[in-house]
Amino acid sequence: MRRARRRLKIAVAAPPLEGRANDALLEWLADRLGLPRRQVRLVSGRHSRDKTLHAAGVSAGEVGRRLAAQ
């Protein structure tokens, strides 16, 4: 099964120190998707500007629809 991938460009105000920017990104995305924070995780890119995230129980298409609706 091929996983769908979508690219988003998101800027966060939190500094990239001690994972604060990553935490802010995950919190923001979980809130926008209407998911508990535990269902959104960082798959790769912890120290990179480019990151791969996984939202459990939500397809890439549904992520796009939920974010576009806001």
Buried (B, 14 or more C-beta within 10 A) or exposed (E): EEEEEEEEEEEBEBEEEEEEBBBBBBBBBBEBBEBEEEBBEBEEEEEEEEBEBEBEEBEEEEBEEBBEEE
